[in-house]
Amino acid sequence: MIMTGALLVVTLTQPFLARAGEIEERQKRQQGRIAEGIESGTLTPKEGAKLEREEAKIQREKRRFKRNDGRLGPKERAKLNKDLNKASKDIYKEKHD
């Protein structure tokens, strides 16, 4: 009975954990793109700093969302993805101007 309950909990929580991990992975990839742009010279230090501030704002927002219950709800996840989409476009624009 205990094993069945534990299996059920793991099965039900796995999608939530995976989705939260997707946002963190996206943030890491975008940080890497910024660092690569600075190293290669396609981003100036000023552009890199601006993009880093944008990423830090998203990170603060994520922490604020998780403050109440430790999880991201569907609306919170959607807001973070929207912000990450904008940040990704900003990284692309700055690296290619």
C-alpha positions in Angstrom: 0.0 0.0 0.0 2.8 2.4 0.9 4.7 1.6 -2.3 1.6 2.2 -4.4 1.1 5.6 -2.7 4.7 6.6 -3.2 4.5 5.5 -6.8 1.4 7.6 -7.3 2.9 10.7 -5.8 6.0 10.4 -8.0 3.9 9.8 -11.1 1.6 12.8 -10.4 4.4 15.2 -9.5 6.8 14.3 -12.3 5.1 16.6 -14.9 5.3 19.6 -12.5 9.0 19.0 -11.7 9.8 18.6 -15.4 8.1 21.8 -16.4 9.9 23.8 -13.6 13.1 22.3 -14.8 12.4 23.4 -18.3 12.3 27.0 -17.2 15.6 26.7 -15.3 17.3 25.0 -18.3 16.1 27.8 -20.6 17.5 30.3 -18.2 20.9 28.5 -18.2 20.9 28.4 -22.0 20.1 32.1 -22.3 22.9 32.9 -19.8 25.3 30.8 -21.9 24.2 32.7 -25.1 24.9 36.0 -23.3 28.3 34.8 -22.1 29.2 33.5 -25.5 28.2 36.8 -27.1 30.4 38.8 -24.7 33.4 36.4 -25.2 33.1 36.5 -29.0 32.6 40.2 -29.1 29.1 40.1 -30.7 27.9 41.8 -27.5 29.4 44.9 -26.0 29.9 44.9 -22.2 27.0 47.4 -22.0 24.7 45.2 -24.1 25.7 42.2 -22.0 25.0 44.0 -18.7 21.6 45.1 -20.0 20.7 41.5 -21.0 22.0 40.2 -17.6 19.7 42.6 -15.8 16.8 41.4 -17.8 17.6 37.8 -16.9 18.0 38.7 -13.2 14.6 40.3 -13.3 13.1 37.1 -14.6 14.9 35.1 -11.8 13.6 37.5 -9.1 10.1 37.1 -10.6 10.4 33.3 -10.5 11.5 33.4 -6.8 8.6 35.6 -6.0 6.1 33.2 -7.7 7.6 30.3 -5.8 7.6 32.1 -2.5 4.0 31.1 -1.5 3.9 27.4 -2.1 7.3 26.5 -3.6 5.8 25.7 -7.0 5.0 27.5 -10.3 1.3 27.4 -11.3 0.2 27.4 -15.0 -0.3 31.1 -15.1 3.1 31.8 -13.5 4.8 29.4 -15.8 3.2 31.1 -18.8 4.3 34.5 -17.6 7.9 33.3 -17.1 7.9 31.7 -20.6 6.6 35.0 -22.1 9.3 36.9 -20.4 11.9 34.3 -21.5 10.7 34.6 -25.1 11.2 38.3 -25.0 14.6 38.0 -23.4 15.6 35.4 -26.1 14.6 37.8 -28.8 16.5 40.6 -27.1 19.6 38.5 -27.0 19.3 37.6 -30.7 18.8 41.3 -31.7 21.8 42.5 -29.6 24.1 39.8 -30.9 23.1 40.6 -34.6 23.0 44.4 -34.7 
